Amino acid sequence: MFFNTNGCKNIGPEELHQKMTTGEDFLLLDVRTPQEHAAQAIKGSYLLPLQELGYRMEELPKNKEIVVYCKVGNRSAYACSHLSRMGYKVKNLEGGIVLWNMARTASLAKA
């Protein structure tokens, strides 16, 4: 983790996968650029680039948990910290989409 998350908790890829497979109600927020999102995204994620977060926060629900991700976890940690200070319930996907992809590849190799 590169950024001080000011108390924002991390969530690992396996825990996120479990939330997704059990149908837990949460928002998966991608804070990368539209180009990064178009190239590869976690299924079901909502794109809100970090540079737009300050003026688009009203699009985000305050009544459910938000799991934030980026490429490696730095931008999402910043977003997570900011959203937490604004009263949102947030978690940061540790290692971002890079670790997510590595974990998915590893679990497929075991199968």
DRENLUM-800885 format. One line per 3 residues: number of its first residue (from 1); for each residue x, y, z of C-alpha. Coordinates in Angstrom, 2 decimals, decimal comma, always signed. Each point is the difference from the previous one (the first is absolute). Example, Ala and Ser with C-alpha at 12.3 -4.5 7.8 and 13.67 -1.06 7.14 Angstrom:
<atoms>
1	+12,30 -4,50 +7,80 ~ +1,37 +3,44 -0,66;
</atoms>
This chain:
<atoms>
1	+0,00 +0,00 +0,00 ~ +1,47 +3,31 -1,07 ~ -2,55 +2,48 +1,36;
4	-1,03 +0,54 +3,62 ~ -3,66 -1,00 +0,01 ~ -0,83 +1,78 +3,26;
7	-1,81 -2,97 +1,47 ~ -1,61 -1,27 -3,20 ~ +0,05 -3,80 +0,02;
10	+1,39 -2,16 -2,77 ~ -1,79 -2,95 -1,53 ~ +1,88 -2,79 -1,75;
13	-0,94 -1,55 -3,34 ~ -1,35 -3,18 +1,61 ~ -2,26 +1,93 +2,37;
16	-1,28 +2,10 -2,92 ~ -0,64 -3,12 -2,05 ~ -1,97 -1,46 +2,90;
19	-2,12 +3,18 +0,27 ~ -0,71 -0,22 -3,71 ~ -0,91 -3,69 -0,05;
22	-2,27 +0,24 +3,05 ~ -1,90 +2,91 -1,56 ~ +0,84 +2,49 +2,72;
25	-1,40 +3,46 -0,74 ~ +2,94 +2,38 -0,52 ~ +1,37 +2,31 -2,67;
28	+3,26 -0,88 -1,74 ~ +1,58 +3,32 -0,97 ~ +2,75 +0,31 -2,61;
31	+1,92 +3,30 +0,37 ~ +2,30 -0,56 -3,00 ~ -0,23 +1,83 -3,31;
34	-2,66 -0,83 -2,60 ~ +2,75 -1,46 -2,21 ~ +1,21 -2,33 +2,76;
37	-3,58 -1,04 +0,77 ~ -0,75 -0,70 -3,69 ~ +3,14 -2,13 -0,30;
40	-0,81 -2,12 +3,06 ~ -2,39 +0,29 +2,92 ~ -1,43 -2,16 +2,74;
43	-3,47 -1,10 -1,10 ~ -2,76 +2,15 +1,44 ~ +2,22 +2,90 +0,99;
46	-1,07 +3,63 -0,22 ~ +2,48 +2,42 -1,57 ~ +0,61 +3,32 +1,72;
49	+3,52 +1,24 -0,79 ~ +1,92 +1,32 +2,99 ~ +0,38 +3,45 -1,56;
52	-3,83 +0,27 -0,18 ~ -0,71 -1,33 +3,49 ~ -0,23 +3,42 +1,66;
55	-2,92 +1,19 -2,08 ~ -1,77 -3,31 -0,67 ~ -0,23 -1,46 +3,52;
58	-3,78 +0,47 +0,04 ~ -0,19 -2,91 -2,46 ~ +1,21 -2,34 +2,73;
61	-2,31 -1,64 +2,56 ~ +0,55 +0,76 +3,66 ~ -2,25 -2,87 +1,06;
64	+2,25 -2,84 -1,19 ~ +3,64 -0,96 +0,13 ~ +2,26 +1,11 -2,84;
67	+3,05 -2,03 -1,01 ~ +2,42 +2,22 -1,91 ~ +2,67 -1,21 -2,41;
70	+2,58 +1,30 -2,45 ~ +3,05 -1,60 -1,63 ~ +2,17 -0,74 +3,07;
73	-1,84 +1,58 +2,93 ~ +1,51 +3,48 +0,29 ~ -2,69 +2,11 -1,69;
76	-2,73 -2,09 +1,60 ~ +1,58 +0,49 +3,44 ~ -0,13 +3,76 -0,53;
79	-3,64 -0,23 -1,16 ~ -0,85 -2,28 +2,91 ~ +1,50 +2,42 +2,51;
82	-1,86 +2,94 -1,52 ~ -3,33 -1,83 -0,16 ~ +0,41 -1,24 +3,56;
85	+0,46 +3,57 +1,22 ~ -3,21 +0,94 -1,86 ~ -2,01 -2,64 +1,86;
88	+0,04 -2,88 -2,48 ~ +0,55 -3,63 +1,06 ~ +2,99 -1,02 -2,10;
91	+2,68 -2,64 -0,41 ~ +3,05 +0,04 -2,24 ~ +0,76 -2,99 -2,23;
94	+3,53 -0,86 +1,03 ~ +2,33 -0,23 -2,99 ~ -2,66 +1,27 -2,39;
97	-0,93 -1,76 -3,20 ~ +3,56 -1,32 -0,33 ~ -0,28 -2,10 +3,18;
100	-3,62 -0,87 -0,88 ~ +1,16 -1,44 -3,33 ~ +2,89 -1,88 +1,64;
103	-2,38 -1,52 +2,58 ~ -2,52 -1,00 -2,69 ~ +2,76 -1,61 -2,08;
106	+1,31 -1,88 +3,04 ~ -3,46 -1,30 +0,94 ~ -0,63 -1,17 -3,57;
109	+3,34 -1,81 -0,01 ~ -1,04 -1,91 +3,15 ~ -3,28 -1,13 -1,54;
</atoms>
